[in-house]
Amino acid sequence: MFGVVPKTMWNKLNPADENNMCTWAMRCLLIEDGDKLILIDNGIGNKQDEKFFGHYYLHGDVSLGKSLHRLGVDYKDITDVFLTHLHFDHCGGSINRKHDGNGFEVAFPNATYWSNANHWKWATEPNAREKASFLKENILPIEESGQLKFTQDGAELFPGVKIKYVNGHTDGMMLPHIQYKGKTIVFLADLMPSVAHLPVPFVMAYDTRPLLSLDEKANFLKEAIEKDFILFFEHDPVNECCSLKQTEKGIGQIRYLN
């Protein structure tokens, strides 16, 4: 999760267990706007086999279904599913196994699923580095359902929700910039998965273009300070959001907003 950064440095931020593994969240965001219920990403899902899940040591009693139910929302109520990118831990909840076990079906029967043409091609014709992260059972049934639509870089997909592409982690990853109560909330996906990834050199080994990730992070952090963005972290196990402040020593004095 921290690429070439030495463990002696990152282990202070997110300590590893005896298996050299760290705890991470798969935090989604639900936007309610008029008659729209827009879900950004949907986690790992539950349709993979025991061997697959055995690699990741899933724990805790939180799930997407429970979280939606707590808000009085059912899967059929979701009008739009926005997928930042198609790695399995971001889109696995898009698709369920059919009740009879034969084949797959969309988990959100009344939703439009949003991706983009560049990333869709990247995911359906995967490179060797990312092939294990792009699972066809998470992706192809979306297109087969007829519920898939594409957006573009810079588009205002919904009123107050503008899309910006970044390409260091994977080609065509989309970051929603959401206007809310006079502030801009940016859903960071895997540009910066957690507060621990705020230092520019802390990029994941998963990134296909780590040097580009460095540039994208540096540019984003500058803009985030200038415009007082609220940063929404998908994978931070503790911190949901924060804002940033420039100090003499660099970016710091994070104000956590849980």
C-alpha positions as CSV (number, residue, x, y, z in Angstrom):
1,M,0.0,0.0,0.0
2,F,3.0,2.3,0.4
3,G,5.2,1.3,-2.6
4,V,8.9,1.9,-2.1
5,V,8.4,3.8,1.2
6,P,10.3,1.8,3.9
7,K,8.2,0.0,6.4
8,T,10.0,1.7,9.3
9,M,8.3,4.9,8.1
10,W,4.8,3.8,7.0
11,N,4.3,1.3,9.9
12,K,4.0,4.3,12.3
13,L,1.0,5.5,10.3
14,N,-0.9,2.3,9.8
15,P,0.8,-0.5,11.8
16,A,0.9,-3.9,10.2
17,D,-0.2,-7.1,12.0
18,E,1.8,-10.3,12.5
19,N,1.0,-11.3,8.8
20,N,2.4,-7.9,7.6
21,M,-1.1,-6.8,6.7
22,C,-2.8,-3.5,7.5
23,T,-6.5,-2.7,8.2
24,W,-8.2,-0.7,5.5
25,A,-11.8,0.5,4.9
26,M,-13.9,0.2,1.7
27,R,-15.8,3.4,2.4
28,C,-18.5,4.4,-0.1
29,L,-20.5,7.7,-0.4
30,L,-24.2,8.1,-0.9
31,I,-25.4,11.4,-2.3
32,E,-29.1,12.3,-2.0
33,D,-30.2,15.1,-4.3
34,G,-33.9,15.5,-4.9
35,D,-35.1,12.2,-6.4
36,K,-31.6,11.0,-7.0
37,L,-29.7,8.5,-4.8
38,I,-26.2,8.3,-6.2
39,L,-23.8,5.7,-4.8
40,I,-20.1,6.2,-5.3
41,D,-18.3,2.9,-5.5
42,N,-19.6,-0.2,-3.7
43,G,-16.8,-2.2,-2.2
44,I,-15.7,-5.8,-2.7
45,G,-19.1,-7.5,-2.8
46,N,-19.8,-11.0,-1.6
47,K,-19.9,-13.2,-4.6
48,Q,-16.3,-14.4,-4.7
49,D,-15.3,-17.8,-3.4
50,E,-13.7,-18.6,0.0
51,K,-10.2,-18.8,-1.5
52,F,-10.5,-15.3,-2.9
53,F,-11.7,-13.8,0.3
54,G,-9.1,-15.8,2.2
55,H,-6.4,-13.5,0.8
56,Y,-7.9,-10.4,2.3
57,Y,-8.9,-11.3,5.9
58,L,-12.2,-9.4,5.8
59,H,-13.3,-8.5,9.3
60,G,-15.8,-6.4,11.2
61,D,-19.6,-6.3,10.9
62,V,-20.0,-3.4,8.5
63,S,-21.4,-4.0,5.0
64,L,-22.8,-1.9,2.2
65,G,-26.2,-3.5,2.7
66,K,-26.3,-2.8,6.5
67,S,-25.2,0.8,5.9
68,L,-27.9,1.4,3.3
69,H,-30.5,-0.3,5.5
70,R,-29.6,2.0,8.4
71,L,-30.5,4.9,6.2
72,G,-33.7,3.4,5.1
73,V,-32.4,2.8,1.6
74,D,-32.8,-0.4,-0.4
75,Y,-30.7,-1.5,-3.3
76,K,-33.6,-0.9,-5.7
77,D,-33.8,2.7,-4.5
78,I,-30.3,3.6,-5.9
79,T,-30.7,5.6,-9.1
80,D,-27.0,5.9,-10.1
81,V,-23.9,3.9,-9.3
82,F,-20.8,5.9,-10.0
83,L,-17.6,3.7,-10.3
84,T,-14.4,5.6,-9.8
85,H,-12.6,2.7,-11.4
86,L,-13.1,-1.1,-11.9
87,H,-10.7,-2.7,-9.5
88,F,-12.5,-5.4,-7.5
89,D,-12.5,-3.5,-4.2
90,H,-14.3,-0.6,-5.7
91,C,-16.9,-2.3,-8.0
92,G,-17.4,-5.8,-6.6
93,G,-20.7,-4.9,-5.1
94,S,-22.1,-3.9,-8.5
95,I,-22.9,-7.5,-9.3
96,N,-24.5,-10.4,-7.4
97,R,-24.8,-14.1,-8.1
98,K,-28.3,-15.1,-9.2
99,H,-30.3,-16.8,-6.5
100,D,-30.1,-20.1,-8.3
101,G,-26.3,-19.8,-8.5
102,N,-26.4,-19.8,-12.3
103,G,-24.8,-16.6,-13.6
104,F,-24.8,-13.0,-12.4
105,E,-27.1,-10.0,-12.2
106,V,-26.8,-6.4,-11.3
107,A,-27.2,-5.6,-7.6
108,F,-28.9,-2.3,-8.3
109,P,-31.7,-3.1,-10.7
110,N,-33.0,0.4,-11.2
111,A,-29.6,2.2,-11.4
112,T,-27.6,3.7,-14.2
113,Y,-23.9,2.5,-13.8
114,W,-21.3,5.2,-14.7
115,S,-17.8,4.6,-16.0
116,N,-15.9,6.0,-19.0
117,A,-14.8,4.6,-22.3
118,N,-11.1,4.8,-21.7
119,H,-11.2,3.0,-18.4
120,W,-13.7,0.5,-19.6
121,K,-11.4,-0.5,-22.5
122,W,-8.5,-0.6,-20.0
123,A,-10.4,-2.9,-17.7
124,T,-11.9,-5.3,-20.3
125,E,-8.5,-5.6,-22.1
126,P,-6.3,-5.7,-19.0
127,N,-2.6,-5.4,-18.8
128,A,-0.6,-8.1,-17.0
129,R,0.0,-5.8,-14.0
130,E,-3.7,-5.2,-13.3
131,K,-5.3,-8.3,-14.7
132,A,-5.9,-9.8,-11.2
133,S,-7.7,-6.6,-10.1
134,F,-10.1,-6.5,-13.1
135,L,-12.5,-9.4,-12.6
136,K,-14.8,-10.0,-15.6
137,E,-17.7,-11.1,-13.4
138,N,-17.6,-7.6,-11.8
139,I,-17.5,-5.8,-15.1
140,L,-19.1,-7.6,-18.1
141,P,-22.6,-8.1,-16.5
142,I,-22.9,-4.4,-16.1
143,E,-22.7,-3.9,-19.9
144,E,-24.9,-6.9,-20.6
145,S,-27.6,-5.4,-18.4
146,G,-28.0,-2.4,-20.6
147,Q,-27.6,-0.1,-17.6
148,L,-24.0,1.1,-18.4
149,K,-23.3,4.7,-19.5
150,F,-20.1,6.6,-20.0
151,T,-19.1,10.1,-18.9
152,Q,-16.2,12.3,-19.8
153,D,-13.4,14.2,-18.1
154,G,-14.6,17.6,-16.8
155,A,-18.3,16.7,-17.2
156,E,-20.8,17.9,-14.7
157,L,-22.5,14.5,-14.4
158,F,-25.1,15.7,-12.0
159,P,-25.9,19.2,-10.7
160,G,-23.0,20.1,-8.4
161,V,-21.0,16.9,-9.2
162,K,-18.1,17.4,-11.6
163,I,-15.7,14.7,-12.8
164,K,-11.9,14.9,-13.0
165,Y,-9.7,12.1,-14.4
166,V,-6.4,11.0,-13.0
167,N,-4.3,8.3,-14.6
168,G,-1.4,7.4,-12.3
169,H,-3.1,4.6,-10.4
170,T,-5.0,3.2,-13.4
171,D,-6.1,4.7,-16.7
172,G,-9.1,6.9,-16.4
173,M,-9.8,6.8,-12.7
174,M,-12.5,9.4,-11.9
175,L,-12.6,11.7,-8.9
176,P,-16.0,13.3,-8.2
177,H,-15.9,16.9,-7.0
178,I,-19.1,17.4,-5.1
179,Q,-20.5,20.8,-4.1
180,Y,-22.1,20.7,-0.7
181,K,-23.0,23.6,1.6
182,G,-20.6,25.9,0.0
183,K,-17.7,23.4,0.1
184,T,-16.2,21.0,-2.4
185,I,-15.9,17.4,-1.3
186,V,-13.5,15.3,-3.4
187,F,-13.9,11.6,-3.3
188,L,-10.2,10.5,-3.6
189,A,-10.6,6.8,-4.5
190,D,-7.0,5.6,-4.9
191,L,-5.2,8.8,-5.6
192,M,-4.8,9.1,-1.9
193,P,-6.4,6.2,-0.1
194,S,-5.9,7.5,3.4
195,V,-4.5,10.3,5.5
196,A,-1.2,8.3,5.6
197,H,-0.9,8.8,1.8
198,L,-0.9,12.6,2.0
199,P,2.9,12.9,1.7
200,V,3.6,13.1,-2.0
201,P,6.2,10.2,-2.1
202,F,3.7,7.8,-0.4
203,V,2.2,6.1,-3.5
204,M,1.0,2.5,-3.8
205,A,2.8,-0.3,-5.5
206,Y,-0.4,-0.9,-7.4
207,D,-0.1,2.3,-9.3
208,T,0.6,1.7,-13.0
209,R,2.4,5.0,-13.5
210,P,3.9,6.0,-10.1
211,L,5.7,9.1,-11.4
212,L,2.5,10.4,-12.8
213,S,0.8,9.7,-9.5
214,L,3.4,11.9,-7.8
215,D,2.6,14.8,-10.1
216,E,-1.1,14.3,-9.8
217,K,-0.9,14.2,-6.0
218,A,1.3,17.3,-5.8
219,N,-1.0,19.3,-8.2
220,F,-4.1,18.1,-6.3
221,L,-2.8,19.0,-2.9
222,K,-1.9,22.5,-4.1
223,E,-5.4,23.0,-5.4
224,A,-7.0,21.4,-2.3
225,I,-5.3,24.0,-0.1
226,E,-6.0,26.9,-2.3
227,K,-9.7,26.0,-2.6
228,D,-10.2,24.5,0.8
229,F,-11.4,21.2,-0.4
230,I,-12.7,18.5,1.9
231,L,-10.9,15.3,1.2
232,F,-13.0,12.1,1.4
233,F,-10.9,8.9,2.0
234,E,-12.2,5.6,0.7
235,H,-9.7,3.3,2.4
236,D,-8.6,5.1,5.7
237,P,-9.7,2.8,8.5
238,V,-10.3,5.8,11.0
239,N,-10.6,9.1,9.2
240,E,-13.5,9.7,6.8
241,C,-12.6,13.3,5.7
242,C,-10.1,16.0,6.4
243,S,-9.1,19.5,5.1
244,L,-5.6,20.8,4.7
245,K,-3.5,23.8,5.7
246,Q,-0.2,25.1,4.4
247,T,2.5,25.6,7.1
248,E,6.1,26.7,7.0
249,K,7.0,23.0,7.1
250,G,4.7,22.0,4.3
251,I,1.2,20.6,4.3
252,G,0.0,20.0,7.8
253,Q,-2.4,20.8,10.6
254,I,-5.0,18.5,9.3
255,R,-8.5,19.1,10.6
256,Y,-10.2,15.7,10.8
257,L,-13.9,15.7,10.1
258,N,-15.4,12.3,11.2
